[in-house]
Amino acid sequence: MLNLFLTIARYPGGALETFEDRHHFPIAALHPMDEDRRYAMQLFIVNLFAIATSAILALSYLFGAVPGEVAFLTAFTLAASYGGYQLTQRDGMFLGEALRDMFLRPASYPRRTAYWAYVGCTCVLAFIVAQSAALELI
């Protein structure tokens, strides 16, 4: 349905002429978005998801809606997957250099908000992991 809408929007006279043209027409041509904008949108969605999940987890843990072991596991998993996503963005670097860039070089991110989203989520999740682990040990 979406392909038909995009085709009609791109070609106001109707769909493409032949069956073969319609099925071999790349979706990127129907939806013209350059690679930089697509990467920025993907990064925005991932950062928004990480911030929202971290905030919901932190609030639910602090108000007692989530037990400590569940908060620990969820925060650790989210921190590991979000950190792994950030590491995949630095594919050609050594691990130490990539970790240093992730925390200490905001210019390595395409936007300043992406850097602060990563640092903020990492700090919140590290706090949840440390607090829930400390409370379980006591």
N, C-alpha and C positions, 0 to 999 in steps of 0.2 A: 504494500500500500504506500509506504514511504517512497519507494523507488518510483512509483507511478506519479505521485505528487511532485517529486523533484524533477521528473522528466517533463511533466506538463508545465511546471514553473520555468524550467529552462527553455523549453520549446513551446511557446504559447499556442502554436498552431495545432498541437496535439503530440502524440507519442512519436517515437522514431518510426521510420518507414517500414523496415523489415524486421522479422523475428530475430534474425541473426544480429542485426545492429543493436537491438534492444538487449540481448543477452550477453553481448561481448563488449558492452559500453562500460568503461570503468566508473565506479562510484565516485572516485576522486574528481573526475571531470564533471559529474553532476553536482558535486558539492565542493566548489573551488575554495580550498583553504590551504594556504601554504604550510610547509612543515613546521616553521617556527610558531605559528599561531596554534597549530594542532598540539605541539609539545607544551605550549603555555597553558592551553585549556586542560590537557591531561594532568599537568602539574597542579593546576588550580583545583581540580576535582579531587585528586589524591590528598592535597593539603587540607581541603575543606573536610573531607572524610576523616582524616586523622585528628584534626582539631575537635570536630564534633564528637567523635568516639572517645577521645581523651577526656573531654569535659564531662560527658555523660558518665563515664566510668568513675571519674574523680568525685563527682557530686553524689552518685549512688553509693560509692564506697564510704564517703564521709558521713552520709546520712544513715548508713547501716542497711541499705537495701541489698547490698552485695556482700557476701562473706569474704573474709580476708584471703582465703585460698583461691577463690574464684577471681578476685581482683588481682591477685598476684599473677596468676596464670594468664589472664586476659591482658594485663598491662605488659607483661613480659613478651607475649606473642605479638601484640601490637607494636611494641618498640622494636622487636627484632624484624618484623616484616617491613615497617616504615624505614628503619635504618637500612635494611637490605635493598629497598627500592632506591634510596638515596645513593647507595653504593653502586647500583647498576647504572646510575646516571654518570658515574665516573669510571667508565669501563677501561680506559687505557692507562690508568694510574696504578701505582703500587698501593698496597693496602694502607700503609702508614700515611702516605701522602693524601690519599682519599679521605681518611678519617680526619686528618688535620684540616683539609679543605672544608669538610662538612661542618666543623665546629668553629674554626678560627678565621675562615675567609668568606665573608658574606658576598664578595664579588664573584664567587664561583657559582652562585645561584642565578638563575635568569632574572629573578625579581627579589627585592629585599624582603617582601612579605613571605616568600618561600623559606628564606633563611630563618626568620623569626618564628614561623610556624614549626619548622623542624626543631629549633632549639627549645621553644616553649613546650611542645609535645614531649620531647625527650626529658625535659626537667619534670614535668607533671608525672609522666609514667615512671621515671626513676624514683620520685617521691613515693608513689603508690607502692612500687615494688619494695622499696626499703622499709616503709612503714608496715606493710602487711607481713613482710618477712620478720621484722623485729617483733611484732605482736604475736606471731606464731611461735617464736622461740621463747618468749617469756612465759 
